[in-house]
Amino acid sequence: MNIAKMIDHTYLKPEGTLKEIDALIQEATTHGFKSVCIHPAFVAHAAKALEASDVLVCTVVGFPLGANTLATKAFETEDALNHGADEIDMVAPIGALMEGDFDRLYEEVKTLKALTQENVLKVILETAMLEDATIIKASQTAFAAGADFVKTSTGFGPGGASVNAVRLMASVAKGKGVKASGGVRNLADAQAMIDAGATRIGTSNGVAIVTGTQSKNSY
């Protein structure tokens, strides 16, 4: 197992500058990570920097609250793809999930998947805010609407990835992907998520994971 190819090397802090993004890109190419996961404003820069590399460009939509209108999320998605994004991580309408409105989630995912087509679409559920039954139902709904992955967390919610949430999501994935994000700081953390069923790891600690060291980064 090549764990580097399971890592979306992430920088989503609001204070990020091109200096941090360039460092992220360099680390991703050096260690052979699956992607860099960055804010939309940096997508065009990263796509150009990585055009000769097999490292993908991942960005976020409706981030970090998920409370945008569908039209806004659709525009963000198209804009990101036009600037060179390979993968889209959209934030689900969290409030709708908490009140049991899964039809809204289905509509959002179906609409964005029609835009991404062959590009990967991941759906962030912010699982630390949801009951187990809601995690399962939301995962089932997202996959039914065409999502390629469900993802645990934005890193801005009340908690990150948990083994329990990953296990619940994996139980209904049926060959689709599960991304564990938030609080995965070292190889032991990553392995625990993989053992629970994660097929992708979102983290700012990718270098620490592949080198077997400890990082102080929270995401």
Order of alpha helices (4+ residues) and beta strands (2+ residues): beta-alpha-beta-alpha-beta-alpha-beta-alpha-alpha-beta-alpha-beta-alpha-beta-alpha-beta-alpha
